[in-house]
Amino acid sequence: MFYWCTKSLNKDDDDVVISMRVIPSLSAIFAAAFLLLGALGFVPSASALAGQDEITYETVGDVIVVHTPDATVGIWTVLPSAVIRSAGNETEPGYGFIFSSIFAYNESTDGGLVLEDVMYHAPLEHTTWSVADIVESSDPEAGDSLTVTMTATTNINKRLTMDDGNPNPGSPGVLVIENWANVVAKFVVTTGNYSSNYDLVDSPDYLVNGSTEIKFDIEIDLLGTDIEVAADSAALDIGVMMMDGYEFGPTANDMPYVLQGYEDDGVSVSDPDVNETVTDGETVTQLVHSFQHRSEFKQIFEFVEGSDALGYFSWARMAQLSWSGTEDALEDISTFYRTDGAALRVYLTTPMNETTTRIVHDPSVGVFDLGGGGIIELPDESIIGRSAMSLAIGLVIGLAAAAGAGTYVVFTRDADEDPVDLVVLEKNRYYRKR
């Protein structure tokens, strides 16, 4: 154990790609970690800290506001979006995400996502969402819960090239493929901790952290059309950011923050205020990073303000897929991410083909405010927390298995190749060009 901890914590700075850095003062963190590990038995578990009080909610315009013992959650019914704040901090910026579009594309030769090569784009902000009746329930083990389900039928736009018979040579062309998929977004808030899984026998358990987390299931049911969607991958485009009030866009507050990604071979740091590009003469290239999954359970980005990690965005590294004529199965996903000057863009990607009928993902967003202890336990027994000291525990336990040099794959392409790229990148509601 000591060998792996030492090897992980003494990685060279060269292991990190452009615009990312290794967390400083690792030797001090390592020392602090040992002090905290000695006292770890005195820190209450997530289960012990979660309250069992009832959930209440109110509807304010287009927002469903949910109150739990430890947090306040806002769910936007115009576009699947959520923001969460710890109880008592309702006037402060919150931690949230916006699910704004779906991409269908073909992987690059390096197995990655090249944004400029994305041929199909389903913009969800241009769809009409219906909201089902809010469901309240109570369970002796999971506590009280509240479920909000949103549904929409979306078109997908295909970018036309000259080979596709572009009707207006010299300008971008778009073919609208109508009724491509039904999309279901289900938000679940509960007072009690429990383990969720996909509806398959061999699905691993994913920890839900009670009243400090909002679980968000995304289901894409492909309807089949007369026009072929020639793609081998489908990606959710999720913007992760701090939000003011219930505006569901990047915070206008001048407070700096970063998002730390707990990866298999290190802790990456992404600054939402940075538009990750590299300029070579007149050529501007965009950077897309490949997230190195840490385990078979939940993956995580922390919102970090100063020295404190106060909120998080997490997701399962596996998705449930269905194909016509075969049984459902769990598939490993690929995760890519970049910052665009306003938010962290996270792309959760699954394989797809002409027989794919259904894709289900499991992200969530939460706060580190568990009864003041400020830690969260993950199913693989790693611990991530809200302070620099609990971060040290996360480094020692959660990343102890990391060894050797960290490798990040960066995918780039000219940013000004095709005006249709603006549809993919800049028409999302939360995108603010800087």
C-alpha positions, 0 to 999 in steps of 0.5 A: 500500500505504501509503495503505491501511495508513494508512487502515485503521489510523486508523479512528475508534472510532465504527466499532465497535458496542456492547460492541466496541472497536478495538485501542488504540495503533494508531500504536505498532502501526503503527511496530512493524509496519514494524520487523517487516516489515523482519525478516519474511524471517528468520521461518520459514514455517508449513511449515518450522516444522511437525514431521514426527514421528508422532502418538500417541493414547490413550483416557481415558474419553470422551476421545480424547487425541491427542499431536503434536510441538507440541500435545495435542488432546482430542476428546470422544466424547459431543458433538462437541467439541475442545480443543487446548493447545501441548505442555508446557502440558497443565495450562493452560486450552486453546482449544476449541469445542463443536458443540451444535445446529443451527438452521433459521429464516427470515432477518429482513427485514435478512437476519440471525439473530434468535434469538427467531424461530428456529422449529426447533432440533436439540439435538445433546447429546440424541443418541447419537453413535457413533465409528468406528474411528480411522484412521491414515495417512501421506503423504510431503507431508502427514505422519502423520494421525489421523482421528476420525469421529462420527455421529448421527441427530438430531431437530429440534424445531419451536416451535408457535404458536397458528396451529400448533394449540398443544395447550396455549394459554398455554404453549410447545408443541414438535413433535418431527420425528424423524430429520431429519438424519444429522450427521457430525463428522470430526476430522483431526489431522496433523503436516504442513501441507497445503491442503484443499478441498471435493470440488469442482473449483472449491473454494479451498484452505484451509490446515491448519496441521499439528500445531498445528491440529485440522480439523473437518468437519461434514456434515449429511445431510437425510433428508427427513420427512413434516413440512415444515421451513419454513425458508430458512436453517440455522445451526450453533451453535458455542460457542468458549471456553477450557476446563479439562482435558477438562471441555468447558465454560467455564474456571473459571479467573479469567484474563481473555481476549477473542476478536479477530475479523479482519474485512473492515473492522476487528478486533472484540473480544468478551469471553466474560464479557459477556452482550451485552444492552441494557436499556431499562426492563424490556425486555432485548434481545440483540445478535447481530453480523454477521461481515464476512468478510475474504476468500474463505479462512479466517476467524478469531477469536483467543483473546487473553490479555493482549497475546498471541494464543495460540489461534484458531478459524477457518472457511471462508466457503464451504460445500458444498451439495447439492440433489436433482436438481442438482449440488453447489455452493459457497455463501457463508455468513453468520456471526453471533456474540455472547457470552453470559457464558460463551462466544463463540457463532458461528453459521455459516449457509447457505441451505436449502430443501425440495430441500437434501440435504447441507450441509458446513462446515469449521471448525478450532481451533489454537494459535500455537506454531509452533516459537516463531515464533508466526505463522500464514500464511493462503492470502491471504498475510496473517499473524496471530500470537501477540504484539502485534508479530505482531498488528501485521503482521496489521493491516498486511498482513491488513487493508490492503485495508479502507477507509472506515467499518466497518459492523456489523449488530446484530440484537436482539429481546426476550429474554423473549418466549417461554419456548421460547427457553430451549430454544434458548439455555440448554439447551446444555451450556456455557451458564452463566447469570450 
